[in-house]
Amino acid sequence: MIFIKKLIEIYVKKDYTKFFLGGILSFILKLSLTFILTEVIKIWYLLSYVFTLIIIIIFGFYYNAHITYQNTKNKRKNFFKYSLLTIMFMIIDISLVQFITETINIYYLISIIMVTLLLFLLKFLTYKKFIFLRKNHVNQMTGVLSPLLQIWRFKKVFPWIKKSVLEIGCSNGELLNFLPKSIKYTGIDTNEDFVKKAKELHPEQNFLCFTINEKKEIPVEKFHSIVLLALIEHLEDPLIVLIKLKKHLYPNGKIIITTPSPTSHYILTIGAKLGLFSKEALEEHHNYYTKRDLFNLFNTANFKILHYKQFQFGLNQVIIGEFSK
């Protein structure tokens, strides 16, 4: 239940929830005004619909600028771009409504509902990417589906974390939201802004800004588990890192890793362009690892493999190894 609760909390606070609520208001306005103009004032339904969509453009821009994306910079320029994109969507919208109504012979209000639902996600991603994009992110959860995928990873590794844990690539320390308070936690990340935000969110925990490489010793002690979630694909030489991390594990300590499978590359690339996944994280990927690659990596680093499983429909994988002194 904690994972479902957290997922709801994350998405309620996100831009797309506000966009969805704005969409509901626009949808009610669209149906109501079109119905009044068509049925009461007796204007041709398609002309009524065109007039209604013009009103929706003005309402939509100000709602999204002030509420959804909270980006009111360059209003004139953004309104111009917003209007052009919305007109493009209007043409698609009107064409589809007319086709469904007159060719397939479906009642026009039902046609409007169908087309609105079809275009909803496409509009959100387009507006966010080309008009209201903000670059002051304090973590890499910039894609629409990124929080969902992150929580999915947490759920896979949570049962293996005991007593104390070192998280490499901790971002804002989101993993802490799913751990019992009895577990001793330390987080490391290379991004100063991420670490600063993590300390603000979890002032009682230990966070370090540190770059792991073969020349520096990690300034921490030993832990019962070390996690690297969606991280080794960003490393140039993960073997060196795994060998170094052994020094910071108690005997029988666990190393816990998740990483995208090679089959995920094209889906992640397309999804990042659409705003579904984090473009910033994808651009930093150095390698993708097969099951055999991961087994060879763990065996070479002298970790006993305890568990391996693919998840997220085969697009991701988790592997867990044990350190025996």
C-alpha positions as a Markdown table, in Angstrom:
| # | Residue | x | y | z |
|---|---|---|---|---|
| 1 | Met | 0.0 | 0.0 | 0.0 |
| 2 | Ile | 2.9 | 2.4 | 0.7 |
| 3 | Phe | 3.9 | 2.3 | -2.9 |
| 4 | Ile | 0.4 | 3.0 | -4.2 |
| 5 | Lys | 0.0 | 5.8 | -1.7 |
| 6 | Lys | 3.3 | 7.4 | -2.7 |
| 7 | Leu | 2.6 | 7.1 | -6.4 |
| 8 | Ile | -0.7 | 8.9 | -5.9 |
| 9 | Glu | 1.1 | 11.6 | -3.8 |
| 10 | Ile | 3.7 | 12.1 | -6.6 |
| 11 | Tyr | 1.2 | 12.3 | -9.4 |
| 12 | Val | -1.2 | 14.6 | -7.6 |
| 13 | Lys | 1.5 | 17.2 | -7.3 |
| 14 | Lys | 2.7 | 16.9 | -10.9 |
| 15 | Asp | 2.0 | 19.1 | -13.9 |
| 16 | Tyr | -0.2 | 16.5 | -15.7 |
| 17 | Thr | -2.7 | 16.3 | -12.8 |
| 18 | Lys | -3.2 | 20.0 | -13.0 |
| 19 | Phe | -3.4 | 19.7 | -16.8 |
| 20 | Phe | -6.0 | 17.0 | -16.4 |
| 21 | Leu | -8.1 | 19.1 | -14.2 |
| 22 | Gly | -7.8 | 22.0 | -16.6 |
| 23 | Gly | -8.8 | 19.6 | -19.4 |
| 24 | Ile | -11.9 | 18.6 | -17.5 |
| 25 | Leu | -12.9 | 22.3 | -17.1 |
| 26 | Ser | -12.1 | 22.9 | -20.8 |
| 27 | Phe | -14.1 | 19.8 | -21.7 |
| 28 | Ile | -17.1 | 20.9 | -19.7 |
| 29 | Leu | -16.9 | 24.4 | -21.3 |
| 30 | Lys | -16.5 | 22.8 | -24.7 |
| 31 | Leu | -19.6 | 20.6 | -24.5 |
| 32 | Ser | -21.7 | 23.2 | -22.8 |
| 33 | Leu | -21.0 | 26.0 | -25.2 |
| 34 | Thr | -21.2 | 23.8 | -28.3 |
| 35 | Phe | -24.6 | 22.4 | -27.1 |
| 36 | Ile | -26.0 | 25.9 | -26.3 |
| 37 | Leu | -24.9 | 27.3 | -29.7 |
| 38 | Thr | -26.1 | 24.3 | -31.6 |
| 39 | Glu | -29.3 | 23.3 | -29.8 |
| 40 | Val | -30.5 | 26.7 | -28.4 |
| 41 | Ile | -29.2 | 29.3 | -30.8 |
| 42 | Lys | -29.5 | 26.9 | -33.7 |
| 43 | Ile | -26.1 | 27.4 | -35.3 |
| 44 | Trp | -24.6 | 24.7 | -37.4 |
| 45 | Tyr | -22.9 | 22.3 | -35.1 |
| 46 | Leu | -19.4 | 22.5 | -36.7 |
| 47 | Leu | -19.5 | 26.3 | -36.7 |
| 48 | Ser | -20.5 | 26.3 | -33.1 |
| 49 | Tyr | -17.6 | 23.9 | -32.4 |
| 50 | Val | -15.1 | 26.2 | -34.1 |
| 51 | Phe | -16.2 | 29.2 | -32.1 |
| 52 | Thr | -16.0 | 27.2 | -28.9 |
| 53 | Leu | -12.5 | 26.0 | -29.6 |
| 54 | Ile | -11.3 | 29.7 | -30.0 |
| 55 | Ile | -12.6 | 30.4 | -26.5 |
| 56 | Ile | -10.8 | 27.2 | -25.3 |
| 57 | Ile | -7.5 | 28.5 | -26.7 |
| 58 | Ile | -7.6 | 31.6 | -24.6 |
| 59 | Phe | -8.8 | 29.8 | -21.5 |
| 60 | Gly | -6.3 | 27.0 | -22.0 |
| 61 | Phe | -3.2 | 29.2 | -22.4 |
| 62 | Tyr | -3.8 | 31.3 | -19.3 |
| 63 | Tyr | -4.8 | 28.2 | -17.2 |
| 64 | Asn | -1.7 | 26.3 | -18.3 |
| 65 | Ala | 0.7 | 29.2 | -18.0 |
| 66 | His | -0.4 | 30.2 | -14.4 |
| 67 | Ile | -1.6 | 26.8 | -12.9 |
| 68 | Thr | -0.3 | 23.8 | -14.8 |
| 69 | Tyr | 3.3 | 24.7 | -15.7 |
| 70 | Gln | 3.6 | 27.9 | -13.7 |
| 71 | Asn | 5.7 | 29.5 | -16.4 |
| 72 | Thr | 4.5 | 33.0 | -17.3 |
| 73 | Lys | 7.7 | 34.1 | -19.0 |
| 74 | Asn | 7.5 | 35.4 | -22.6 |
| 75 | Lys | 3.7 | 35.5 | -22.6 |
| 76 | Arg | 3.3 | 37.0 | -26.1 |
| 77 | Lys | 5.7 | 34.6 | -27.7 |
| 78 | Asn | 4.4 | 31.6 | -25.8 |
| 79 | Phe | 0.8 | 32.6 | -26.6 |
| 80 | Phe | 1.7 | 32.8 | -30.3 |
| 81 | Lys | 3.3 | 29.3 | -30.2 |
| 82 | Tyr | 0.4 | 28.0 | -28.1 |
| 83 | Ser | -2.2 | 29.3 | -30.5 |
| 84 | Leu | -0.4 | 27.8 | -33.6 |
| 85 | Leu | -0.1 | 24.4 | -31.9 |
| 86 | Thr | -3.7 | 24.6 | -30.7 |
| 87 | Ile | -4.9 | 25.5 | -34.2 |
| 88 | Met | -3.1 | 22.5 | -35.5 |
| 89 | Phe | -4.8 | 20.4 | -32.9 |
| 90 | Met | -8.1 | 22.1 | -33.7 |
| 91 | Ile | -7.8 | 21.1 | -37.4 |
| 92 | Ile | -7.1 | 17.5 | -36.3 |
| 93 | Asp | -9.9 | 17.7 | -33.8 |
| 94 | Ile | -12.5 | 19.1 | -36.2 |
| 95 | Ser | -11.5 | 16.7 | -38.9 |
| 96 | Leu | -11.8 | 13.7 | -36.7 |
| 97 | Val | -15.1 | 14.9 | -35.2 |
| 98 | Gln | -16.6 | 15.5 | -38.6 |
| 99 | Phe | -15.3 | 12.1 | -39.9 |
| 100 | Ile | -16.6 | 10.2 | -36.9 |
| 101 | Thr | -20.0 | 12.1 | -36.9 |
| 102 | Glu | -20.7 | 12.1 | -40.6 |
| 103 | Thr | -18.9 | 9.0 | -42.0 |
| 104 | Ile | -19.2 | 6.6 | -39.1 |
| 105 | Asn | -22.6 | 8.2 | -38.2 |
| 106 | Ile | -22.0 | 8.7 | -34.4 |
| 107 | Tyr | -23.8 | 11.4 | -32.4 |
| 108 | Tyr | -21.7 | 14.6 | -32.5 |
| 109 | Leu | -21.3 | 14.9 | -28.7 |
| 110 | Ile | -20.1 | 11.4 | -28.5 |
| 111 | Ser | -17.6 | 12.1 | -31.3 |
| 112 | Ile | -16.3 | 15.2 | -29.4 |
| 113 | Ile | -15.8 | 13.0 | -26.3 |
| 114 | Met | -13.9 | 10.4 | -28.3 |
| 115 | Val | -11.6 | 12.9 | -30.0 |
| 116 | Thr | -10.9 | 14.9 | -26.8 |
| 117 | Leu | -9.7 | 11.7 | -25.0 |
| 118 | Leu | -7.6 | 10.7 | -28.0 |
| 119 | Leu | -5.7 | 14.1 | -28.2 |
| 120 | Phe | -5.4 | 14.7 | -24.4 |
| 121 | Leu | -1.9 | 13.2 | -23.8 |
| 122 | Leu | -0.5 | 14.4 | -27.1 |
| 123 | Lys | -1.5 | 18.0 | -26.2 |
| 124 | Phe | 0.1 | 17.8 | -22.7 |
| 125 | Leu | 3.4 | 16.5 | -24.0 |
| 126 | Thr | 3.5 | 18.9 | -26.9 |
| 127 | Tyr | 2.8 | 22.0 | -24.7 |
| 128 | Lys | 5.3 | 21.0 | -22.1 |
| 129 | Lys | 8.1 | 20.3 | -24.5 |
| 130 | Phe | 7.7 | 23.3 | -26.9 |
| 131 | Ile | 6.1 | 26.0 | -24.8 |
| 132 | Phe | 6.2 | 25.7 | -21.1 |
| 133 | Leu | 9.4 | 23.7 | -20.5 |
| 134 | Arg | 11.2 | 24.6 | -17.3 |
| 135 | Lys | 14.9 | 23.8 | -16.9 |
| 136 | Asn | 15.3 | 24.1 | -13.1 |
| 137 | His | 14.8 | 20.5 | -12.3 |
| 138 | Val | 16.1 | 19.2 | -9.0 |
| 139 | Asn | 16.1 | 15.6 | -10.0 |
| 140 | Gln | 15.9 | 13.5 | -13.2 |
| 141 | Met | 12.3 | 12.6 | -12.8 |
| 142 | Thr | 11.4 | 14.8 | -15.7 |
| 143 | Gly | 9.4 | 12.4 | -17.8 |
| 144 | Val | 5.7 | 11.8 | -17.4 |
| 145 | Leu | 6.3 | 8.1 | -16.5 |
| 146 | Ser | 9.6 | 8.6 | -14.7 |
| 147 | Pro | 8.1 | 8.6 | -11.2 |
| 148 | Leu | 6.1 | 5.4 | -11.9 |
| 149 | Leu | 9.2 | 3.6 | -13.2 |
| 150 | Gln | 11.3 | 4.8 | -10.2 |
| 151 | Ile | 8.7 | 3.5 | -7.7 |
| 152 | Trp | 8.6 | 0.2 | -9.6 |
| 153 | Arg | 12.3 | -0.1 | -9.1 |
| 154 | Phe | 12.0 | 0.7 | -5.4 |
| 155 | Lys | 9.4 | -2.1 | -5.0 |
| 156 | Lys | 11.7 | -4.6 | -6.6 |
| 157 | Val | 14.7 | -3.9 | -4.3 |
| 158 | Phe | 12.9 | -3.0 | -1.1 |
| 159 | Pro | 12.7 | -6.5 | 0.4 |
| 160 | Trp | 16.5 | -6.9 | 0.1 |
| 161 | Ile | 17.5 | -3.9 | 2.1 |
| 162 | Lys | 18.3 | -4.6 | 5.7 |
| 163 | Lys | 19.7 | -2.7 | 8.7 |
| 164 | Ser | 21.8 | -0.2 | 6.8 |
| 165 | Val | 22.1 | 1.0 | 3.2 |
| 166 | Leu | 24.3 | 3.1 | 1.0 |
| 167 | Glu | 22.6 | 4.4 | -2.1 |
| 168 | Ile | 24.9 | 5.4 | -5.0 |
| 169 | Gly | 23.1 | 7.9 | -7.2 |
| 170 | Cys | 20.6 | 8.9 | -4.6 |
| 171 | Ser | 19.1 | 12.0 | -6.3 |
| 172 | Asn | 16.8 | 13.6 | -3.8 |
| 173 | Gly | 16.7 | 10.6 | -1.5 |
| 174 | Glu | 13.3 | 9.3 | -2.8 |
| 175 | Leu | 14.2 | 5.8 | -1.6 |
| 176 | Leu | 13.9 | 6.9 | 2.0 |
| 177 | Asn | 10.1 | 7.4 | 1.6 |
| 178 | Phe | 9.8 | 3.6 | 1.3 |
| 179 | Leu | 12.3 | 2.4 | 3.9 |
| 180 | Pro | 11.5 | 1.7 | 7.6 |
| 181 | Lys | 12.9 | 4.4 | 9.9 |
| 182 | Ser | 15.0 | 1.8 | 11.6 |
| 183 | Ile | 17.3 | 1.5 | 8.6 |
| 184 | Lys | 20.5 | 3.5 | 8.7 |
| 185 | Tyr | 20.8 | 5.4 | 5.4 |
| 186 | Thr | 23.5 | 7.2 | 3.5 |
| 187 | Gly | 23.1 | 8.7 | 0.0 |
| 188 | Ile | 25.7 | 9.7 | -2.5 |
| 189 | Asp | 25.2 | 11.7 | -5.7 |
| 190 | Thr | 27.5 | 13.7 | -8.1 |
| 191 | Asn | 25.0 | 16.5 | -8.5 |
| 192 | Glu | 25.3 | 19.2 | -5.9 |
| 193 | Asp | 21.7 | 20.5 | -6.5 |
| 194 | Phe | 20.3 | 17.0 | -6.0 |
| 195 | Val | 22.2 | 16.5 | -2.7 |
| 196 | Lys | 21.2 | 20.0 | -1.5 |
| 197 | Lys | 17.5 | 19.2 | -2.2 |
| 198 | Ala | 17.9 | 15.8 | -0.5 |
| 199 | Lys | 19.3 | 17.5 | 2.7 |
| 200 | Glu | 16.4 | 19.9 | 2.7 |
| 201 | Leu | 13.9 | 17.0 | 2.4 |
| 202 | His | 15.6 | 14.7 | 4.8 |
| 203 | Pro | 17.7 | 16.8 | 7.2 |
| 204 | Glu | 18.2 | 13.9 | 9.7 |
| 205 | Gln | 19.9 | 11.7 | 7.0 |
| 206 | Asn | 23.5 | 11.6 | 5.7 |
| 207 | Phe | 24.0 | 12.8 | 2.1 |
| 208 | Leu | 27.3 | 13.3 | 0.3 |
| 209 | Cys | 28.2 | 15.0 | -3.0 |
| 210 | Phe | 30.9 | 12.7 | -4.4 |
| 211 | Thr | 32.1 | 11.3 | -7.7 |
| 212 | Ile | 33.0 | 7.6 | -7.5 |
| 213 | Asn | 36.2 | 6.7 | -9.4 |
| 214 | Glu | 39.3 | 4.6 | -9.0 |
| 215 | Lys | 41.4 | 7.4 | -7.6 |
| 216 | Lys | 39.3 | 8.4 | -4.6 |
| 217 | Glu | 38.2 | 6.4 | -1.6 |
| 218 | Ile | 34.6 | 6.7 | -0.6 |
| 219 | Pro | 34.3 | 8.6 | 2.7 |
| 220 | Val | 31.9 | 6.2 | 4.3 |
| 221 | Glu | 32.1 | 3.1 | 6.5 |
| 222 | Lys | 30.4 | -0.3 | 6.0 |
| 223 | Phe | 26.8 | -1.2 | 5.2 |
| 224 | His | 24.6 | -4.3 | 5.0 |
| 225 | Ser | 23.5 | -3.3 | 1.6 |
| 226 | Ile | 24.5 | -1.0 | -1.3 |
| 227 | Val | 22.1 | -0.1 | -4.0 |
| 228 | Leu | 22.7 | 1.3 | -7.5 |
| 229 | Leu | 19.4 | 1.9 | -9.1 |
| 230 | Ala | 19.4 | 2.8 | -12.8 |
| 231 | Leu | 23.0 | 3.8 | -12.4 |
| 232 | Ile | 25.6 | 1.4 | -13.9 |
| 233 | Glu | 24.5 | 2.2 | -17.4 |
| 234 | His | 25.9 | 5.7 | -16.6 |
| 235 | Leu | 29.3 | 4.4 | -15.6 |
| 236 | Glu | 32.3 | 4.0 | -17.9 |
| 237 | Asp | 33.7 | 1.1 | -15.9 |
| 238 | Pro | 31.2 | -0.5 | -13.4 |
| 239 | Leu | 33.6 | -3.3 | -12.5 |
| 240 | Ile | 36.0 | -0.9 | -10.8 |
| 241 | Val | 33.1 | 0.6 | -8.9 |
| 242 | Leu | 31.8 | -2.8 | -7.8 |
| 243 | Ile | 35.3 | -3.8 | -6.6 |
| 244 | Lys | 35.7 | -0.6 | -4.7 |
| 245 | Leu | 32.2 | -1.0 | -3.1 |
| 246 | Lys | 33.1 | -4.4 | -1.6 |
| 247 | Lys | 35.2 | -2.5 | 1.0 |
| 248 | His | 32.1 | -0.9 | 2.3 |
| 249 | Leu | 30.0 | -4.1 | 2.7 |
| 250 | Tyr | 29.8 | -6.2 | 5.8 |
| 251 | Pro | 30.4 | -10.0 | 5.2 |
| 252 | Asn | 27.3 | -11.4 | 3.5 |
| 253 | Gly | 26.3 | -7.8 | 2.6 |
| 254 | Lys | 24.2 | -7.3 | -0.5 |
| 255 | Ile | 24.9 | -5.3 | -3.7 |
| 256 | Ile | 21.6 | -4.4 | -5.4 |
| 257 | Ile | 21.5 | -3.2 | -9.0 |
| 258 | Thr | 18.8 | -2.3 | -11.5 |
| 259 | Thr | 19.6 | -1.3 | -15.1 |
| 260 | Pro | 17.6 | -1.1 | -18.4 |
| 261 | Ser | 17.9 | -4.1 | -20.7 |
| 262 | Pro | 19.3 | -3.6 | -24.2 |
| 263 | Thr | 15.8 | -4.0 | -25.7 |
| 264 | Ser | 14.7 | -0.9 | -23.9 |
| 265 | His | 17.0 | 1.5 | -25.8 |
| 266 | Tyr | 14.6 | 2.3 | -28.7 |
| 267 | Ile | 11.6 | 2.6 | -26.5 |
| 268 | Leu | 13.4 | 4.9 | -24.1 |
| 269 | Thr | 14.7 | 7.0 | -27.0 |
| 270 | Ile | 11.2 | 7.4 | -28.5 |
| 271 | Gly | 9.7 | 7.9 | -25.0 |
| 272 | Ala | 12.2 | 10.6 | -24.1 |
| 273 | Lys | 11.4 | 12.5 | -27.3 |
| 274 | Leu | 7.7 | 12.4 | -26.4 |
| 275 | Gly | 8.4 | 13.5 | -22.8 |
| 276 | Leu | 7.4 | 10.1 | -21.3 |
| 277 | Phe | 10.9 | 9.4 | -19.9 |
| 278 | Ser | 13.8 | 11.5 | -18.8 |
| 279 | Lys | 15.8 | 12.8 | -21.8 |
| 280 | Glu | 18.7 | 14.0 | -19.5 |
| 281 | Ala | 19.1 | 10.5 | -18.0 |
| 282 | Leu | 19.0 | 8.8 | -21.4 |
| 283 | Glu | 21.7 | 11.1 | -22.8 |
| 284 | Glu | 24.1 | 10.0 | -20.1 |
| 285 | His | 23.8 | 6.2 | -20.8 |
| 286 | His | 27.1 | 4.6 | -21.7 |
| 287 | Asn | 26.1 | 1.0 | -22.0 |
| 288 | Tyr | 23.2 | -1.5 | -21.9 |
| 289 | Tyr | 23.8 | -4.9 | -20.2 |
| 290 | Thr | 22.4 | -8.3 | -21.0 |
| 291 | Lys | 21.8 | -10.9 | -18.4 |
| 292 | Arg | 25.1 | -12.6 | -19.4 |
| 293 | Asp | 26.9 | -9.2 | -19.1 |
| 294 | Leu | 25.6 | -8.7 | -15.6 |
| 295 | Phe | 26.5 | -12.3 | -14.5 |
| 296 | Asn | 30.0 | -11.9 | -15.9 |
| 297 | Leu | 30.3 | -8.5 | -14.1 |
| 298 | Phe | 29.3 | -10.0 | -10.7 |
| 299 | Asn | 31.4 | -13.1 | -11.1 |
| 300 | Thr | 34.5 | -11.0 | -12.0 |
| 301 | Ala | 33.9 | -8.8 | -9.0 |
| 302 | Asn | 33.6 | -12.0 | -6.9 |
| 303 | Phe | 30.0 | -11.5 | -5.8 |
| 304 | Lys | 27.8 | -14.5 | -5.3 |
| 305 | Ile | 24.6 | -14.0 | -7.4 |
| 306 | Leu | 21.5 | -14.5 | -5.2 |
| 307 | His | 18.8 | -13.2 | -7.5 |
| 308 | Tyr | 18.1 | -12.0 | -11.0 |
| 309 | Lys | 14.8 | -11.0 | -12.6 |
| 310 | Gln | 13.5 | -8.9 | -15.5 |
| 311 | Phe | 10.6 | -6.5 | -14.9 |
| 312 | Gln | 8.8 | -3.6 | -16.5 |
| 313 | Phe | 7.8 | -6.0 | -19.3 |
| 314 | Gly | 11.4 | -7.1 | -19.9 |
| 315 | Leu | 12.7 | -3.5 | -20.3 |
| 316 | Asn | 14.4 | -3.4 | -16.9 |
| 317 | Gln | 16.3 | -5.9 | -14.8 |
| 318 | Val | 17.4 | -6.4 | -11.2 |
| 319 | Ile | 20.4 | -8.4 | -10.0 |
| 320 | Ile | 21.5 | -9.0 | -6.4 |
| 321 | Gly | 24.8 | -10.3 | -5.2 |
| 322 | Glu | 26.3 | -11.2 | -1.9 |
| 323 | Phe | 29.8 | -10.4 | -0.6 |
| 324 | Ser | 31.5 | -13.2 | 1.2 |
| 325 | Lys | 34.9 | -12.4 | 2.8 |
